[in-house]
Amino acid sequence: MIEFPGQRAFCDTSFFFASLYPKDVNYNRAGEILKEAHDQEISLWTTWDIISETATLLLYRFHYKAAIRFLDEMKTVLNIIRYDDSVREEAERVFRLFSRAKNLSY
């Protein structure tokens, strides 16, 4: 059983793509995580940037229909985090501060 702190999970492009593209090496694991999240009634969170990036990745690496289906079906069940430039600026500041010592994603 997977533990989801706070009954929610943040989903990134890699996770979405892996859960939708059968040839992805993490396809089965992503499906297991989605099932666990559904069974435990975990709310899924993401940003509009990730939704856009995922749709684009699906378009280029999979198929147009997969990208549109993702937008039509997933967008309606996701909690979309909204933020302004101050959050992006703070993320850049943190990245610059800690990226030499750690492997970070920005």
N, C-alpha and C positions, 0 to 999 in steps of 0.2 A: 504494500500500500504506500502510495506517495503522499508525503505531507506537504500541504499547501499552506504556508503561514498566512494567517489573516483571511482564509477562505477565498483568496484571489491569486491569480497568476498573471504575470506580464509576459506577453507573447511577442517575439521578434520575427523578423523576416525568415530567418533560417528555420525556425520552428514551423511557421505556416507553410513554407515551401516543402519541407520534409513531410508534413502531414498530408499534402495534396499531390505530390509527385511520386508515383510508385517506384521509379528508378532511383530515388534518393536513398543513400545508404542508411539514413535514419528514419525511413518511412514507417517501419513497424513500431519502433520506439515512440515516435511522435503520435502514432495512432493509440498506443497504450496510454500515453499521458493524456490525450484528449478524452479517452474513455474514463479514466480515473477522475479527471476534472468534472466530467458530466455526472458520473455516479455520485461524486461528493458535492455536487451543486456549487462548484467553484466558479466564480465570476472571472471572465477573461478580459484582460486590459491590454491596450496597445495605443499607439499614436497614429494620427493620420499619415505621417511620414512613412511609417511601417506598412500601413495598408497600401499606400501608393507604390512603395518599393516592391511589395509582394506581388501586386497585380502586374507590374512591369516585368518582374522576374518570371512569373508564370507565362506571360505573353511571349517572351523571348526564348525561354528554355522548355516550355511545355506546349501550350496552345492558347489561342485567343479565347476559346470557350471556357477554358479553365480560369483564365483571368477574370472574365465577366461573371462566371459562377461564384468565384471567390467574393467579388464585390457584392453581388446580389444576395448571397446566403450568409456570409460571415459578418459582413459589416453590420447587419441588423442585430446580431447577438453579442457583439463586442461592446465593451465600455471604452470609449475613445477619450483618451486624456488630452485635454486642450491646454496649451501653454503659449506663452508669448516669448518675445526675444530675450527677455531677462533670464529665462530658464536656459535657453540655448547658450547665452553668454556665460552663465555659471557652469554649464557642462564643459564648455571650452576651457574655462579657467581650471577646473578640476583635472581635465585631461592633461593640460600643460604642466600642472603641478605634479601629478603622480605617474605620468606615462613613462618616464625614464626608468623608474624602479619596478613597474608592474606592467603586465600585458592588459591593456584596457581596450574596450570597444567604445568608439566615439561616434 
